[in-house]
Amino acid sequence: MTLTVPNIVTLFRIGLVPVLMVLLLFTGPTAAWLAAGAFLVATLSDYLDGYIARNYGSYSVLGAFLDPLADKLLVSAALIMLAGIARSPRVPAWIVAVIVGREIMVTGLRAVAASEGLVVSAEEMGKYKMTLQAIALEALLVHYTHWHIDFFGAGMFLLWISMAVSIWSAGEYYLKLMWVLREDVHTRSPSGQQSGRAAQSR
């Protein structure tokens, strides 16, 4: 399988995950800024590979698999490290459990959809969730107060909002997928083949 440019960018983003984790083992403003910088580069690379794929027709099956995987690895790793980091205050572990659990649930639902031959694509709510998470995590990684701005407090405020959006979108996606699966069963032909339907991801 040939790697496209977006695939290479996505693999680069995955490669930044262990770098971010190592940086978060250290405390102090310098380590915090370096971790925030690594996360920012990874986040921007997500928009870059999407831009290239859309504008230059570089879609691929591998890319469709790797891109959401890279996002989940990056967000999950950052949250888990922020919950267990040596510095304080920390991100509450239960918030991390809710957000990571939501991602696992949606991944499972996507697997169910794929097994039924359904096409799963991203919609606005999912994009809002990802954008809020990215901004929240960037602030939480900076952590300290700079220029009279409490970055940890601002990050927690945005993380609460992103968690609410995550739960809402996951619930909508579950209901949408169940409805589409039920309709799909009703429209099966006698030969057992299924008609393709599209489910919008949240």
C-alpha positions, 0 to 999 in steps of 0.5 A: 500500500502506497503512503500518501502525503496525508498519511505521512503527516498523520504518522508524524502526528502519531509519532508526536504522542510519545514525545508529548508524554515524555515532555509531560514527565517533567515539571516547570514552565519550560517543559510545559511550553515544550509540551504545549508546542508539541501538541500545537504542532500535532493539532495543526498537522491534523488540519494540514493532512485534511486540507491536502486530502480534500484539495488534492484528492489524496483520500485513502482507506489507510488514511480513513483509519489512521486519521481518527486513530491519531486524534484519539491517541493524541487526546487520550495520551494528553488527558491521561498524562495531565491527570497523573502529572506531578504538578498540581492542580491536575485534571480530575481523573473522572473527567478523563475517564468520561472523555476517553470512555466516550471515544472508545464507545464511538469507536465501537459504534463505528466498527458496528457501522462498518461491519454493516456496510455503512459509511461513517463521516464526520459532521459539525458537532464532532468538529466542534468537540475536537476544536474545543478539546484542542484549545482546552488541552493547549491551555492545560498543557501551558498550565501556569499563569502567564500575562495575568492569564490562568491557563489551567483555569481557562483550560478546565472551563473549556474542557467542561464544555467540550465534555458536555459536547462530547456526551451530547454528540455521542448520544446523538450518534448512537440514536442515529446509528440505531435508527439507520441500522433498523431501517437497513434491516427492513430494506434487505433483499431476499438474497441477504445483501444490504443496501448501503446507507450513510450514518453521520458521525458525531 
